[in-house]
Amino acid sequence: MMYKPNYKTLLLIAFMSALILAFMPQPGKYITQTTDPTDLGELILNKEAMISPDQVAQWLMEEKPDLAIYDLRSNDDFAKYNIPYSENYPLPDFLKNSADIINEDMITVLASNGDNQASQVWLLLRMMGHENVYVLQGGMNYWVESIVAPSEPGSDSPDSEVFKYAFRKAAGASLSGGLSLTADSGEKKSSKPKFTPKKKKKKKARAGCSG
């Protein structure tokens, strides 16, 4: 099934995001003046806002080192299934700590069940000046549908659909079936470095000094 965004829903998300941003205390100097709901809705519908599960799967198989995937669902939902190498930050935690989480040197992908919550967070981050941020198209629901359990094309399907299906099957197999079992999954194999949120560096003691 082809994923199609609901324009009215996206406009509502944009409007709510503008309201949230308007009441955020001390939003900071990076906040832009783009608060018109229609403009914000257009930003979500723009191709730069969404990234397909296929592209994310391709990056994961390539072990792209500058990729950070943040899952905004609850801890319970994340524990059931998640994208390999993604990090779980339930929505309230992400909004509270976004300044420490987001790294401008990383490609940031936001994932929620669908893409409504992630789109709302994307809008807030973009209005705060963050550029290298994307929303997983269709969210985790579409990830499962397209990568974990893709539908086999019919015999009369065009070659493009056959090739897409073959890629998704291969990606699902490569990424442990497209699901990660998180803490108990000790067999997952990869050399992809894990991204750690930026922390203040501690000063090193000078050589020769004793406590």
Residue pairs with C-beta under 8 A, 6 or more apart in sequence:
1 145
1 151
3 137
3 138
3 142
5 44
5 45
5 50
5 115
7 41
7 45
9 116
10 41
10 44
10 45
10 119
11 37
11 38
11 40
11 41
13 41
13 44
13 116
13 119
13 120
13 123
14 37
14 38
14 39
14 40
14 41
14 43
14 44
14 123
15 37
15 40
16 120
17 40
17 120
17 123
17 124
17 127
18 35
18 36
18 37
18 40
20 120
20 124
21 27
21 31
21 35
21 124
21 127
22 35
27 128
28 128
30 128
30 129
31 127
31 128
31 129
32 126
32 127
32 129
34 40
34 43
34 127
35 127
40 123
43 49
43 123
43 126
44 50
44 119
44 122
44 123
44 135
48 134
49 119
49 122
49 134
49 135
50 115
50 134
50 135
50 136
50 137
51 109
51 134
51 135
51 136
51 137
52 137
53 136
53 137
53 138
53 142
53 143
53 146
53 147
54 146
54 147
54 164
54 167
54 168
54 171
56 67
56 69
56 83
56 109
56 136
56 143
57 147
57 168
57 171
57 172
57 175
57 178
58 171
59 67
59 107
60 67
60 83
60 84
60 85
60 171
60 175
60 192
61 171
61 174
61 175
63 190
63 191
63 192
64 107
64 192
65 192
65 193
66 105
66 106
66 107
67 85
67 106
67 107
67 109
68 87
68 103
68 106
68 107
68 108
68 109
68 195
69 83
69 85
69 86
69 87
69 109
69 111
69 136
70 86
70 87
70 88
70 89
70 94
70 101
70 108
70 109
70 110
70 111
71 78
71 82
71 83
71 86
71 87
71 88
71 89
71 111
71 112
71 140
72 89
72 90
72 91
72 94
72 110
72 111
72 112
72 117
72 118
72 121
73 88
73 90
73 111
73 112
73 113
73 140
74 90
75 88
75 90
77 113
77 140
78 88
78 182
79 182
79 183
81 140
81 144
81 179
81 180
81 181
82 88
82 140
82 179
82 180
82 182
83 111
83 140
83 143
83 175
83 178
83 180
84 175
84 176
84 180
84 188
84 190
85 180
85 190
85 192
85 194
86 111
86 180
87 195
89 97
89 101
91 112
91 117
91 121
94 101
94 121
95 121
95 124
97 197
98 121
98 125
98 128
100 197
100 198
100 199
101 197
102 108
102 125
102 130
102 133
103 195
103 197
103 198
104 130
104 131
104 132
106 132
106 195
107 132
107 134
108 125
108 130
108 132
108 133
108 134
109 134
109 135
109 136
110 118
110 121
110 122
110 133
110 134
110 135
110 136
111 118
111 135
111 136
111 139
111 140
111 143
112 118
112 136
112 139
112 140
113 139
113 140
113 141
114 138
114 139
114 141
114 142
115 135
115 136
115 137
115 138
115 139
115 142
116 139
118 135
118 136
118 139
119 135
122 133
122 134
122 135
125 133
126 133
136 142
136 143
138 145
138 146
143 178
144 178
145 151
146 168
147 168
147 171
147 172
147 175
147 178
148 172
148 177
148 178
148 179
149 172
149 178
150 165
150 168
150 169
150 172
151 165
152 165
153 161
153 162
153 164
153 165
171 178
172 178
176 185
176 188
180 188
